[in-house]
Amino acid sequence: MTSVWCLLIAGGTMGTIALIGFLWGVKNGAFENAEDAKYIVFRDEEDD
C-alpha cells in the first residue's frame, strides 16, 4: 500500500509540473504561431 501512495504522489507531482510548464508556455506565447511551424522547413535561409 505504501508503494501505491508513492506512485500517486509522484504522478501528481509530475502532472503539476507539466501543467505549470504548459501554462508558462501559453503565457510566454510559445503556442501563438503553431500553424507556421509546418512551413518552417520550406524557408530558404542563406548563411552569410
mmJSON file of the N, C-alpha and C atoms, coordinates in Angstrom:
{"data_MODEL":{"atom_site":{
"group_PDB":["ATOM","ATOM","ATOM","ATOM","ATOM","ATOM","ATOM","ATOM","ATOM","ATOM","ATOM","ATOM","ATOM","ATOM","ATOM","ATOM","ATOM","ATOM","ATOM","ATOM","ATOM","ATOM","ATOM","ATOM","ATOM","ATOM","ATOM","ATOM","ATOM","ATOM","ATOM","ATOM","ATOM","ATOM","ATOM","ATOM","ATOM","ATOM","ATOM","ATOM","ATOM","ATOM","ATOM","ATOM","ATOM","ATOM","ATOM","ATOM","ATOM","ATOM","ATOM","ATOM","ATOM","ATOM","ATOM","ATOM","ATOM","ATOM","ATOM","ATOM","ATOM","ATOM","ATOM","ATOM","ATOM","ATOM","ATOM","ATOM","ATOM","ATOM","ATOM","ATOM","ATOM","ATOM","ATOM","ATOM","ATOM","ATOM","ATOM","ATOM","ATOM","ATOM","ATOM","ATOM","ATOM","ATOM","ATOM","ATOM","ATOM","ATOM","ATOM","ATOM","ATOM","ATOM","ATOM","ATOM","ATOM","ATOM","ATOM","ATOM","ATOM","ATOM","ATOM","ATOM","ATOM","ATOM","ATOM","ATOM","ATOM","ATOM","ATOM","ATOM","ATOM","ATOM","ATOM","ATOM","ATOM","ATOM","ATOM","ATOM","ATOM","ATOM","ATOM","ATOM","ATOM","ATOM","ATOM","ATOM","ATOM","ATOM","ATOM","ATOM","ATOM","ATOM","ATOM","ATOM","ATOM","ATOM","ATOM","ATOM","ATOM","ATOM","ATOM","ATOM"],
"id":[1,2,3,4,5,6,7,8,9,10,11,12,13,14,15,16,17,18,19,20,21,22,23,24,25,26,27,28,29,30,31,32,33,34,35,36,37,38,39,40,41,42,43,44,45,46,47,48,49,50,51,52,53,54,55,56,57,58,59,60,61,62,63,64,65,66,67,68,69,70,71,72,73,74,75,76,77,78,79,80,81,82,83,84,85,86,87,88,89,90,91,92,93,94,95,96,97,98,99,100,101,102,103,104,105,106,107,108,109,110,111,112,113,114,115,116,117,118,119,120,121,122,123,124,125,126,127,128,129,130,131,132,133,134,135,136,137,138,139,140,141,142,143,144],
"type_symbol":["N","C","C","N","C","C","N","C","C","N","C","C","N","C","C","N","C","C","N","C","C","N","C","C","N","C","C","N","C","C","N","C","C","N","C","C","N","C","C","N","C","C","N","C","C","N","C","C","N","C","C","N","C","C","N","C","C","N","C","C","N","C","C","N","C","C","N","C","C","N","C","C","N","C","C","N","C","C","N","C","C","N","C","C","N","C","C","N","C","C","N","C","C","N","C","C","N","C","C","N","C","C","N","C","C","N","C","C","N","C","C","N","C","C","N","C","C","N","C","C","N","C","C","N","C","C","N","C","C","N","C","C","N","C","C","N","C","C","N","C","C","N","C","C"],
"label_atom_id":["N","CA","C","N","CA","C","N","CA","C","N","CA","C","N","CA","C","N","CA","C","N","CA","C","N","CA","C","N","CA","C","N","CA","C","N","CA","C","N","CA","C","N","CA","C","N","CA","C","N","CA","C","N","CA","C","N","CA","C","N","CA","C","N","CA","C","N","CA","C","N","CA","C","N","CA","C","N","CA","C","N","CA","C","N","CA","C","N","CA","C","N","CA","C","N","CA","C","N","CA","C","N","CA","C","N","CA","C","N","CA","C","N","CA","C","N","CA","C","N","CA","C","N","CA","C","N","CA","C","N","CA","C","N","CA","C","N","CA","C","N","CA","C","N","CA","C","N","CA","C","N","CA","C","N","CA","C","N","CA","C","N","CA","C","N","CA","C"],
"label_alt_id":[null,null,null,null,null,null,null,null,null,null,null,null,null,null,null,null,null,null,null,null,null,null,null,null,null,null,null,null,null,null,null,null,null,null,null,null,null,null,null,null,null,null,null,null,null,null,null,null,null,null,null,null,null,null,null,null,null,null,null,null,null,null,null,null,null,null,null,null,null,null,null,null,null,null,null,null,null,null,null,null,null,null,null,null,null,null,null,null,null,null,null,null,null,null,null,null,null,null,null,null,null,null,null,null,null,null,null,null,null,null,null,null,null,null,null,null,null,null,null,null,null,null,null,null,null,null,null,null,null,null,null,null,null,null,null,null,null,null,null,null,null,null,null,null],
"label_comp_id":["MET","MET","MET","THR","THR","THR","SER","SER","SER","VAL","VAL","VAL","TRP","TRP","TRP","CYS","CYS","CYS","LEU","LEU","LEU","LEU","LEU","LEU","ILE","ILE","ILE","ALA","ALA","ALA","GLY","GLY","GLY","GLY","GLY","GLY","THR","THR","THR","MET","MET","MET","GLY","GLY","GLY","THR","THR","THR","ILE","ILE","ILE","ALA","ALA","ALA","LEU","LEU","LEU","ILE","ILE","ILE","GLY","GLY","GLY","PHE","PHE","PHE","LEU","LEU","LEU","TRP","TRP","TRP","GLY","GLY","GLY","VAL","VAL","VAL","LYS","LYS","LYS","ASN","ASN","ASN","GLY","GLY","GLY","ALA","ALA","ALA","PHE","PHE","PHE","GLU","GLU","GLU","ASN","ASN","ASN","ALA","ALA","ALA","GLU","GLU","GLU","ASP","ASP","ASP","ALA","ALA","ALA","LYS","LYS","LYS","TYR","TYR","TYR","ILE","ILE","ILE","VAL","VAL","VAL","PHE","PHE","PHE","ARG","ARG","ARG","ASP","ASP","ASP","GLU","GLU","GLU","GLU","GLU","GLU","ASP","ASP","ASP","ASP","ASP","ASP"],
"label_asym_id":["A","A","A","A","A","A","A","A","A","A","A","A","A","A","A","A","A","A","A","A","A","A","A","A","A","A","A","A","A","A","A","A","A","A","A","A","A","A","A","A","A","A","A","A","A","A","A","A","A","A","A","A","A","A","A","A","A","A","A","A","A","A","A","A","A","A","A","A","A","A","A","A","A","A","A","A","A","A","A","A","A","A","A","A","A","A","A","A","A","A","A","A","A","A","A","A","A","A","A","A","A","A","A","A","A","A","A","A","A","A","A","A","A","A","A","A","A","A","A","A","A","A","A","A","A","A","A","A","A","A","A","A","A","A","A","A","A","A","A","A","A","A","A","A"],
"label_entity_id":["1","1","1","1","1","1","1","1","1","1","1","1","1","1","1","1","1","1","1","1","1","1","1","1","1","1","1","1","1","1","1","1","1","1","1","1","1","1","1","1","1","1","1","1","1","1","1","1","1","1","1","1","1","1","1","1","1","1","1","1","1","1","1","1","1","1","1","1","1","1","1","1","1","1","1","1","1","1","1","1","1","1","1","1","1","1","1","1","1","1","1","1","1","1","1","1","1","1","1","1","1","1","1","1","1","1","1","1","1","1","1","1","1","1","1","1","1","1","1","1","1","1","1","1","1","1","1","1","1","1","1","1","1","1","1","1","1","1","1","1","1","1","1","1"],
"label_seq_id":[1,1,1,2,2,2,3,3,3,4,4,4,5,5,5,6,6,6,7,7,7,8,8,8,9,9,9,10,10,10,11,11,11,12,12,12,13,13,13,14,14,14,15,15,15,16,16,16,17,17,17,18,18,18,19,19,19,20,20,20,21,21,21,22,22,22,23,23,23,24,24,24,25,25,25,26,26,26,27,27,27,28,28,28,29,29,29,30,30,30,31,31,31,32,32,32,33,33,33,34,34,34,35,35,35,36,36,36,37,37,37,38,38,38,39,39,39,40,40,40,41,41,41,42,42,42,43,43,43,44,44,44,45,45,45,46,46,46,47,47,47,48,48,48],
"pdbx_PDB_ins_code":[null,null,null,null,null,null,null,null,null,null,null,null,null,null,null,null,null,null,null,null,null,null,null,null,null,null,null,null,null,null,null,null,null,null,null,null,null,null,null,null,null,null,null,null,null,null,null,null,null,null,null,null,null,null,null,null,null,null,null,null,null,null,null,null,null,null,null,null,null,null,null,null,null,null,null,null,null,null,null,null,null,null,null,null,null,null,null,null,null,null,null,null,null,null,null,null,null,null,null,null,null,null,null,null,null,null,null,null,null,null,null,null,null,null,null,null,null,null,null,null,null,null,null,null,null,null,null,null,null,null,null,null,null,null,null,null,null,null,null,null,null,null,null,null],
"Cartn_x":[0.821,0.0,0.863,2.034,2.929,3.377,3.628,4.072,2.971,1.721,0.615,0.59,0.771,0.787,1.982,3.127,4.319,4.081,3.461,3.168,2.135,1.144,0.148,0.774,1.62,2.283,3.223,3.986,4.902,4.133,3.041,2.224,1.59,1.099,0.522,1.552,2.75,3.833,4.238,4.419,4.796,3.692,2.446,1.331,1.26,1.522,1.522,2.655,3.825,4.962,4.656,4.042,3.682,2.65,1.677,0.657,1.274,2.169,2.841,3.678,4.378,5.165,4.302,3.166,2.245,1.699,1.276,0.741,1.812,3.047,4.153,4.368,4.292,4.446,3.328,2.119,0.994,1.166,1.603,1.783,2.871,3.93,5.04,4.859,3.737,3.447,4.098,4.436,5.094,4.16,2.858,1.902,1.107,1.54,0.781,0.86,2.004,2.181,2.378,1.482,1.608,1.392,0.607,0.324,1.559,2.41,3.608,4.696,4.613,5.663,5.815,4.738,4.849,5.459,5.528,6.11,7.557,8.097,9.46,10.492,10.147,11.057,11.304,10.317,10.401,11.079,11.39,12.045,13.49,13.894,15.253,16.08,16.97,17.82,19.232,19.742,21.108,22.07,23.139,24.167,25.133,25.313,26.221,27.555],
"Cartn_y":[-1.201,0.0,1.264,1.156,2.306,2.681,1.687,1.978,2.653,2.341,2.984,4.474,4.813,6.223,6.942,6.282,6.89,7.155,6.214,6.404,7.501,7.59,8.65,10.024,10.132,11.403,11.769,10.79,11.051,11.455,10.782,11.125,12.495,12.806,14.133,15.233,14.979,15.966,16.189,15.118,15.262,15.936,15.619,16.262,17.748,18.107,19.515,20.266,19.651,20.282,20.458,19.454,19.559,20.662,20.779,21.822,23.201,23.36,24.646,24.997,24.009,24.249,24.645,23.999,24.341,25.748,26.095,27.428,28.5,28.199,29.128,29.339,28.268,28.373,29.185,29.005,29.781,31.253,31.514,32.904,33.609,32.892,33.492,33.442,32.935,32.968,31.865,30.757,29.67,28.978,29.114,28.407,29.348,30.585,31.551,31.273,30.852,30.675,29.197,28.358,26.919,26.54,27.299,26.993,27.194,28.126,28.429,27.371,26.546,25.564,24.54,24.193,23.185,23.74,25.068,25.664,26.093,25.933,26.383,25.587,24.38,23.539,24.157,24.834,25.356,26.714,27.333,28.638,28.498,29.415,29.423,30.414,29.929,30.799,30.727,31.87,31.925,32.214,31.432,31.679,32.742,33.798,34.875,34.728],
"Cartn_z":[0.0,0.0,0.0,0.578,0.605,-0.797,-1.634,-2.993,-3.805,-3.519,-4.222,-3.906,-2.649,-2.263,-2.864,-2.899,-3.513,-4.997,-5.691,-7.108,-7.338,-6.473,-6.594,-6.371,-5.388,-5.119,-6.266,-6.76,-7.867,-9.123,-9.415,-10.586,-10.461,-9.282,-9.054,-9.186,-8.679,-8.776,-10.224,-10.973,-12.382,-13.193,-12.892,-13.576,-13.285,-12.044,-11.662,-12.351,-12.419,-13.103,-14.588,-15.206,-16.625,-16.85,-15.966,-16.083,-15.926,-14.969,-14.774,-16.003,-16.557,-17.761,-18.939,-19.094,-20.18,-20.018,-18.81,-18.569,-18.768,-18.397,-18.619,-20.115,-20.901,-22.347,-22.983,-22.519,-23.045,-22.697,-21.47,-21.033,-21.835,-22.207,-22.943,-24.451,-24.937,-26.363,-27.165,-26.553,-27.262,-28.262,-28.09,-28.938,-29.835,-29.96,-30.747,-32.241,-32.733,-34.168,-34.505,-34.061,-34.275,-35.74,-36.462,-37.862,-38.733,-38.379,-39.169,-38.999,-37.987,-37.701,-38.82,-39.493,-40.548,-41.832,-41.969,-43.161,-42.963,-41.781,-41.495,-42.295,-42.71,-43.493,-44.865,-45.411,-46.768,-46.864,-45.742,-45.77,-46.225,-47.053,-47.559,-46.759,-45.942,-45.147,-45.682,-46.032,-46.551,-45.42,-45.336,-44.344,-44.852,-44.109,-44.531,-43.842],
"occupancy":[1.0,1.0,1.0,1.0,1.0,1.0,1.0,1.0,1.0,1.0,1.0,1.0,1.0,1.0,1.0,1.0,1.0,1.0,1.0,1.0,1.0,1.0,1.0,1.0,1.0,1.0,1.0,1.0,1.0,1.0,1.0,1.0,1.0,1.0,1.0,1.0,1.0,1.0,1.0,1.0,1.0,1.0,1.0,1.0,1.0,1.0,1.0,1.0,1.0,1.0,1.0,1.0,1.0,1.0,1.0,1.0,1.0,1.0,1.0,1.0,1.0,1.0,1.0,1.0,1.0,1.0,1.0,1.0,1.0,1.0,1.0,1.0,1.0,1.0,1.0,1.0,1.0,1.0,1.0,1.0,1.0,1.0,1.0,1.0,1.0,1.0,1.0,1.0,1.0,1.0,1.0,1.0,1.0,1.0,1.0,1.0,1.0,1.0,1.0,1.0,1.0,1.0,1.0,1.0,1.0,1.0,1.0,1.0,1.0,1.0,1.0,1.0,1.0,1.0,1.0,1.0,1.0,1.0,1.0,1.0,1.0,1.0,1.0,1.0,1.0,1.0,1.0,1.0,1.0,1.0,1.0,1.0,1.0,1.0,1.0,1.0,1.0,1.0,1.0,1.0,1.0,1.0,1.0,1.0],
"B_iso_or_equiv":[0.0,0.0,0.0,0.0,0.0,0.0,0.0,0.0,0.0,0.0,0.0,0.0,0.0,0.0,0.0,0.0,0.0,0.0,0.0,0.0,0.0,0.0,0.0,0.0,0.0,0.0,0.0,0.0,0.0,0.0,0.0,0.0,0.0,0.0,0.0,0.0,0.0,0.0,0.0,0.0,0.0,0.0,0.0,0.0,0.0,0.0,0.0,0.0,0.0,0.0,0.0,0.0,0.0,0.0,0.0,0.0,0.0,0.0,0.0,0.0,0.0,0.0,0.0,0.0,0.0,0.0,0.0,0.0,0.0,0.0,0.0,0.0,0.0,0.0,0.0,0.0,0.0,0.0,0.0,0.0,0.0,0.0,0.0,0.0,0.0,0.0,0.0,0.0,0.0,0.0,0.0,0.0,0.0,0.0,0.0,0.0,0.0,0.0,0.0,0.0,0.0,0.0,0.0,0.0,0.0,0.0,0.0,0.0,0.0,0.0,0.0,0.0,0.0,0.0,0.0,0.0,0.0,0.0,0.0,0.0,0.0,0.0,0.0,0.0,0.0,0.0,0.0,0.0,0.0,0.0,0.0,0.0,0.0,0.0,0.0,0.0,0.0,0.0,0.0,0.0,0.0,0.0,0.0,0.0],
"pdbx_formal_charge":[null,null,null,null,null,null,null,null,null,null,null,null,null,null,null,null,null,null,null,null,null,null,null,null,null,null,null,null,null,null,null,null,null,null,null,null,null,null,null,null,null,null,null,null,null,null,null,null,null,null,null,null,null,null,null,null,null,null,null,null,null,null,null,null,null,null,null,null,null,null,null,null,null,null,null,null,null,null,null,null,null,null,null,null,null,null,null,null,null,null,null,null,null,null,null,null,null,null,null,null,null,null,null,null,null,null,null,null,null,null,null,null,null,null,null,null,null,null,null,null,null,null,null,null,null,null,null,null,null,null,null,null,null,null,null,null,null,null,null,null,null,null,null,null],
"auth_seq_id":[1,1,1,2,2,2,3,3,3,4,4,4,5,5,5,6,6,6,7,7,7,8,8,8,9,9,9,10,10,10,11,11,11,12,12,12,13,13,13,14,14,14,15,15,15,16,16,16,17,17,17,18,18,18,19,19,19,20,20,20,21,21,21,22,22,22,23,23,23,24,24,24,25,25,25,26,26,26,27,27,27,28,28,28,29,29,29,30,30,30,31,31,31,32,32,32,33,33,33,34,34,34,35,35,35,36,36,36,37,37,37,38,38,38,39,39,39,40,40,40,41,41,41,42,42,42,43,43,43,44,44,44,45,45,45,46,46,46,47,47,47,48,48,48],
"auth_comp_id":["MET","MET","MET","THR","THR","THR","SER","SER","SER","VAL","VAL","VAL","TRP","TRP","TRP","CYS","CYS","CYS","LEU","LEU","LEU","LEU","LEU","LEU","ILE","ILE","ILE","ALA","ALA","ALA","GLY","GLY","GLY","GLY","GLY","GLY","THR","THR","THR","MET","MET","MET","GLY","GLY","GLY","THR","THR","THR","ILE","ILE","ILE","ALA","ALA","ALA","LEU","LEU","LEU","ILE","ILE","ILE","GLY","GLY","GLY","PHE","PHE","PHE","LEU","LEU","LEU","TRP","TRP","TRP","GLY","GLY","GLY","VAL","VAL","VAL","LYS","LYS","LYS","ASN","ASN","ASN","GLY","GLY","GLY","ALA","ALA","ALA","PHE","PHE","PHE","GLU","GLU","GLU","ASN","ASN","ASN","ALA","ALA","ALA","GLU","GLU","GLU","ASP","ASP","ASP","ALA","ALA","ALA","LYS","LYS","LYS","TYR","TYR","TYR","ILE","ILE","ILE","VAL","VAL","VAL","PHE","PHE","PHE","ARG","ARG","ARG","ASP","ASP","ASP","GLU","GLU","GLU","GLU","GLU","GLU","ASP","ASP","ASP","ASP","ASP","ASP"],
"auth_asym_id":["A","A","A","A","A","A","A","A","A","A","A","A","A","A","A","A","A","A","A","A","A","A","A","A","A","A","A","A","A","A","A","A","A","A","A","A","A","A","A","A","A","A","A","A","A","A","A","A","A","A","A","A","A","A","A","A","A","A","A","A","A","A","A","A","A","A","A","A","A","A","A","A","A","A","A","A","A","A","A","A","A","A","A","A","A","A","A","A","A","A","A","A","A","A","A","A","A","A","A","A","A","A","A","A","A","A","A","A","A","A","A","A","A","A","A","A","A","A","A","A","A","A","A","A","A","A","A","A","A","A","A","A","A","A","A","A","A","A","A","A","A","A","A","A"],
"auth_atom_id":["N","CA","C","N","CA","C","N","CA","C","N","CA","C","N","CA","C","N","CA","C","N","CA","C","N","CA","C","N","CA","C","N","CA","C","N","CA","C","N","CA","C","N","CA","C","N","CA","C","N","CA","C","N","CA","C","N","CA","C","N","CA","C","N","CA","C","N","CA","C","N","CA","C","N","CA","C","N","CA","C","N","CA","C","N","CA","C","N","CA","C","N","CA","C","N","CA","C","N","CA","C","N","CA","C","N","CA","C","N","CA","C","N","CA","C","N","CA","C","N","CA","C","N","CA","C","N","CA","C","N","CA","C","N","CA","C","N","CA","C","N","CA","C","N","CA","C","N","CA","C","N","CA","C","N","CA","C","N","CA","C","N","CA","C","N","CA","C"],
"pdbx_PDB_model_num":[1,1,1,1,1,1,1,1,1,1,1,1,1,1,1,1,1,1,1,1,1,1,1,1,1,1,1,1,1,1,1,1,1,1,1,1,1,1,1,1,1,1,1,1,1,1,1,1,1,1,1,1,1,1,1,1,1,1,1,1,1,1,1,1,1,1,1,1,1,1,1,1,1,1,1,1,1,1,1,1,1,1,1,1,1,1,1,1,1,1,1,1,1,1,1,1,1,1,1,1,1,1,1,1,1,1,1,1,1,1,1,1,1,1,1,1,1,1,1,1,1,1,1,1,1,1,1,1,1,1,1,1,1,1,1,1,1,1,1,1,1,1,1,1]
}}}
